Amino acid sequence: MNLPVWVNGRLMPSEQAAVSVFDHGLLVGDGVFETVKCVGGAPFALTRHLDRLRSSARSLNMPEPDVEAITAGVRACLAEAPAWPLGRIRITYTSGPGPLGSDRGDGGGTAVVIVAEQPSFPATADVTVVPWPRNERGALAGVKSVSYGENAMALFYAKARGGGEAIFGNLAGSLCEGTGSNVFVVHGGRLVTPTLASGCLAGVTRALTLEWCGGSEEDVPLSALYEADEAFLTSTTRDIQPIRMVDQTVLPAAPGPVTAKAMRIFAERSAADLDP
Ligand SMILES: Cc1ncc(COP(=O)(O)O)c(C=O)c1O
């Protein structure tokens, strides 16, 4: 289904929607984005996602995105879409057209909103640990930047080995995150997720899981993932997805009791409040 796309304030047919070939999102990956879940036609946690869009743009010293216009764009796109059980709203904001090098142009940013149906994720995930570290001291650490080449490469690596998600350690050898997900581990009944200092993205689902289900932020060695009693991924379109296998190591339970309880609480709380 070809649904209209919103570009810089205008809703247009997807086949006519276009941005400049000089856009720095395309030329140098200079931009930020959000993926927002929509449930039965309504966005989930839109306020948190727009806050993170703003803070990602701030981290890159980009001009503030016009979140009111983007919100109107989200509503306009959703008004044209069926009320899918699960949908995905992609918001992209780049620094706009610029020169061929890394210097930024000054013509203003590009904002795009696209909505699409989202197939639900499998009941469990097999994950593959990739040989490349996240740089927790890099300029893009924790920023939801459109420079996702490393993630695309890591996911390709994982899928070639039968994994559904790739997992990164960081330069310190600690567990970090997935290409599009945060990771939680359970050891002896304790629920732990890496700190933001590990270089992971401040996931909206990660934050809601910590608020609603408990757990602590602690850095653990990458090996803790293989040794976990239970582990799970969190992300906007997955919510909480139990991890079944890490490389060739099958975890004792997927979901184990801590994960199953977190899934139940997350489902209840997120159904009760669409913009927590
Ligand atoms: C690198 C990375 N980490 C974690 C996440 C999970 O964040 P959220 O729960 O906000 O979707 C994402 C989301 O796609 C991501 O791209």
The ligand as an ORCA input file, in Angstrom:
! r2SCAN-3c Opt
* xyz 0 1
  C      20.957      1.459     18.560
  C      19.653      1.327     19.238
  N      19.611      0.948     20.531
  C      18.447      0.801     21.194
  C      17.231      1.024     20.564
  C      15.938      0.859     21.321
  O      15.352      2.111     21.583
  P      13.784      2.320     21.688
  O      13.306      1.499     22.843
  O      13.631      3.777     21.939
  O      13.193      1.877     20.410
  C      17.221      1.443     19.229
  C      15.943      1.696     18.542
  O      15.771      1.457     17.381
  C      18.446      1.601     18.550
  O      18.481      1.994     17.278
*
